[in-house]
Amino acid sequence: MNKKSNSEKMRVSFDLDEVLFVLPETHKTEPALIFPFNKIFKERLRLGTPALIKELQDLGYEVWVYTSSFRSERYIKTLFLLYGVRFNGIVNGDRHLKEVQRNNKTILPQKLPNRYRISLHIDDESIVCSLGRQYGYHAFQLEAQDDDWKEKIIARAEEIKKIDHPELLEDDT
């Protein structure tokens, strides 16, 4: 198998709220963190999140967080490390404002994944997903509880890779 460098990997990003962070009342979740971490990190992960991120990375994808929330990068990194997850990149509300919105007089959308070479963004907000065509990125809208969400995201990522990144497909010769 031919390993690709990070600069050649396709990027997939996830929103946090209502995508990776969900409520146990409405979604199946990973077990809560143990004390005292559960007092610091109150968010609950959608069931299967650590396995999905690991599988995507094992398949050769870079996995990022792209959220409009203003949680610090350190907070996000630490919370996910407690579940054994390492992201390849994190864009929070502060970073987006600083690097994307900057001094633009026109208000830009709250997320522009293509500015970070992200090919597929997973979000719950229909507006973020619908702006993909206009701004040059693919999106997958994740809504309510879905037991097949992991398989659907991997299938969508593989589909986009075949269309937009054929150079990243393994050479069968």
Secondary structure, 3 states (H helix, E strand, C coil): CCCCCHHHCCEEEECCECCCEECCCCCCECCCCCCCHHHHCCCEEECCHHHHHHHHHHCCCEEEEECCCCCCHHHHHHHHHCCCCCCCEEECHHHHHHHHHCCCCCCCCCCCHHHHCEEEEEECCHHHHHCHHHHCCEEEECCCCCCCHHHHHHHHHHHHHHHHCHHHCCCCC
